[in-house]
Amino acid sequence: MFEFNPGVEIGDKYVLKKVLGSGGFGMVWLAGHKFLPNKFVAIKFGLNLMGDAKERFENEIQILDQLRDNPNIIKVEDAGNYGPYPYLVLEFATAGDLDKYILQNPPTLDAIAGWLKQLAHALDYAHSKGIVHRDLKPANILFMRDGSLRLCDFGIAHDDSHNFTVSGYSMGTPEYMAPEQIVNLRGVGPQTDTWALGVIALKLITGKPLFDAKNVGSLVEAYQAVTNATVPKLTTDRSGATVPPPVQQVIARALEKDPQIRRASYPTVTAFAEAFARAIAPQPVQPAVNNHPFGQPPPKMGKPLPKPNPAYAQTIAASPKPVPVPPPPLLESERNRLLLQLTDQRTSYERRCAIGGRLNEMGDTRPGVGVRADGLPDIRWLPVTPGGNINIKGTAFLVQPFYIAKYPITNAQFDAFVKAWDGYYNREWWRDMPAQYQPRKLDNPYNSAANNSRDSISWYQSVALARWLHNRWRGYEMPAIGSTSFEIGRNAVVRLPTEWEWQWAAQGGQQQRKYPWGEWRSNKANTDEAGLEQAIAVGMYPDGVAACKAQDMAGNVWEWCLNKYQKPGEAGIDANWDYRVLRGGSFHDNQPNAAAASRSHYSPRYDFDSFGLRLVVAAPI
């Protein structure tokens, strides 16, 4: 007979002290260590486990073992069987759980921000291992004696390596469950945990969750309750302190009903925690910044940029070194003369290439070519309007107004991504891609001049760059195009263009130009006809401009598009190697490939020296 009483020995090392909690499928006991009198642990026993319940208990042991290196996740110290009852031994959180704590202690906004940071650290670590918690709530957040938090109870966590079946109901606590979790959709993922943490943040501020689950008796009622709920107006917290207005928007984005929009707003849980911290921080008066791509400075983005990443040192070292330059007035005069030569149609291909090289030596200060003082790419966004219908491979697509970058991404701009503290080697930007490309080795550009189009870039690398910039610029509201608003992270995304967006911009929309400038002229693009056999600096053919004022949409480098070649309507990011679309031709390719309607394709993993990219700000796909 296997009994649960104080004094019972478990596994020859532990002695039961008292019950800490119990439920339908288990109980948790406080236990002492038989040979270490000052050591206490919590032992979780599985009771009456059958089928999926038993497998989930065993899976929790494996999950906690995978996550043992994170300081904000409860540590598993041992596991075994007490007769027919499996158990796991956990570190003992001596100060109780968050649910009980907040009943008597209304937290300050600063305390909430600190807790969110710790929980985000735990959750993002779990997500990086393919694990979604799915049952976040204050009762599953424990305090240690030093005030740090531990996330516990991964009993219903979703592990990518397991597919548990649940008959007739979804698992979780209704008042903290995201809409997609209630209806048990495949969309359950990291954004599901972001929702739950948003509800927790709301409860910490107001004392109440998003909706009252006391009268919710079924999943249908829970789904109706969550879809009808709105974030209340936040003016003061439980202590009576004023809640800054930006907090309302930060939480509302975490509680966006559409999981894709929620994920676009907060690609990581840390992004939500950081947005909350920024929202409660005193707002300094920002000086005017004239070189911001949108005309004013973005929100503060956290840590300063570190030294260049060693993995990319070879590329950085390969960049041409500045040469002695004339005094500033003479330098500016030379720059103006060079730019004027570019507008002369008689200027040869070779001369245009040389002008790009000289501008790089002097330090190319043209807007949209380099990097801003804060280390982010200086991209100039051009409105593409009005929208309209376009046919791609027999399928009609509706193009809505959007913004497109004036130039393809340059070496200097891609280098900013590589050198950023949260840049190229952050695995978040590579999610859903094949494991061997998370991230893939970065090849040096064929021509490393800072103002050259960045070549030798794969589709995967292009998507990663776009995700990084989207995260950095989240929350910025661009000027509306007509009645269409563009708030990055809410209803707009920084991403690769779809090929229908790309072609619409290149052909001048309803003008349906054959080439961006109209009829073919060989002196308007760096194609095979130029004979240079390399990509050159951006903007060397200003007369080859498209109707929207975008340059280099023909020749120089092929530009990756978001969607698949054989199935144009599929633009999602997945682990398949289906061909992705390339547009615009390159220095390798002749006149027909540079046409606005010309399509090409390649596997997304290849990064040939004629492959580059251009970004858009547009509606989510």
C-alpha positions, 0 to 999 in steps of 0.5 A: 500500500502506497500512502501519502502521509507526513514522514513517508520516504520517497525514493530513499532521499526525500521525506514528505512534510505537508501537502502544498496543493492537489487536483484531479490528476495529482498533488504536490507535497513539500518534502525535506532531503533525508541527508541535507537537513536544510534542503527542501523540495516540492514533489509533484505526484501523478494520480489516476493517470491514463492515456494522454494524462499519463503521457503529458505528465511524462512529457512535463518531466522531459520538458523541464529537463530541456529547460533547466538552464533558464533561471526563470523556469522551475528546476527539475531535480529528480524523477521516479516512481512511488509504486504506481505513481510517477513523480518529479522533484522540483526546486521549492519556491519559498515565497508562494505564487503570484496569484496569492501575492497580488491579493494583498499587495497591489504591484507598482507598474515598475514591479510589473515591468520587472516581472514581465521581463523575467517571464518573457525571458523564460517563455522565449527560451521555451519557445526557442526549444519549440515549447509553448506553455499554454497555461500561463496564469498567476498561480503558475508563477512562483516567487523565490526568496530573493524576489525572482520568479519561476514559471512552473506547471508545464503539464499541458505545454505543447511540445513540437515533438508531441501531438496529444489528442484532446477529446471535446475540449481545449486545455487551459484556464479559460480567462487566460486562453487566447481565442485560437486556443479555445477553439483548439486551432493549429494557430496555437504557438508562441503568440498564444503565450503572449496573449496570456501574459497580456491578460496577466499584465491587465490583471496586475494593473486592474485586479481583474482579467479580461473577462469574468470566467465564473459564469463560463460553463462551456468552450462556446461560452468562453469563446463568446466571452473572449471575442466580445471582451475589450481592454478597459480604459486604463487610467489608474492602477490598483494603488491609484497611481496614474497609468501612462496612456501608451500602456493601453495600446501595448496591452491591447496589441497583446490581446489582439484577437487575430494571432497573426496580427498579435505575432506581427506586433510582438514577434517575441514575448520579450518584445511585449515586455520591452514595449510595456517597459517603454510605455511606463518610462518617462518620455524625454523630449526628443530633438529633431532628427532630419535623417529618419526614414519617416521624418522623425525619430522612432521609439527608443530601441534599447541596448546600444549596438556592440562592436561588429560581429566576429562572424562577419569581420571578413566582410567588414574588413573587405570594405574599401577603406576611406581615402584622404578627401578634400576639404568639405566645400570641395568635397561637396562640390565634387559630389554634386558634379558626380551626381549631375553626371548621372543625369546625363544620358551620355554617361557611360556604363563604366563611368557610372560604375566609377562614380558609385565607387568614388561616392563610396570612397567619399562617404555616400551621404545620399538619403536612403543609401546608408545607415542612420546615427542610431545604427538602423538602415536609412530607408526612404519609403515611397508611396505606391498609389492608387492600388488596382488589380493585376494578373499573375499566372492566370490569377487576379490579385488586388494590390492595396496602396503600400510603401516601397523602398527607394533602393534595394538594400545596400551592403551598409544597411545589411551590415547594420543587421549583422552588427546589431545586438538583436540582429542576424544571429537572433533565432527569432528572425529565422523561425519556421525556416528549415533548421539548417538555415536558422541562421545560415552561414553568411557569404561575403558580398561579391562587391563589398562597397558600402553603397552597393546593392547587397548581393549574395543574399538568400530568400531566408536571409532577406526575410530575417532582415525584414523581420528584424526591421519590423520589430525595431520599427514596431509602433511607428505610424507612417503617413496615411495614403488616402484613407489607408493608415500604416501603423507598423505592427498593427495593420502594416508589416515591414516585409518583402514585397509580393510579386504583384506588389513589386510588379505594380510598382515597377510597371507604374500601376495602371500605366502598365509600363513594359520597363519601369521607365517605359520602353526599353533603353539600354542606358537606363539599367545595369543589365548584361548589355552594360557589360560590367558583370557585377552589381554596382552602387544603387541609384546610378541610373536615375533616368531609369526611375519607376513611376513611384520614384523607386530606382534600380527596379530593372537590372543590378540585382534580382530582388526576392519576392515573398510568394512562391513561384508555382503557387503565387497565392502562397506567401507564407514562411515555411520549411519547404524549399519551394521556389520563391519569386525573383523579379527585375533582372540583374547585371547577369541578365539581358533586356527581356529579364528586366521587364516589369512583368518578367518572372524568375525563381530559385530555391530560397536557400541559394544566395548567388551573387546576383540575388538581392532584396528590396523592402516594403511596408504593406498590409500583413499577408 
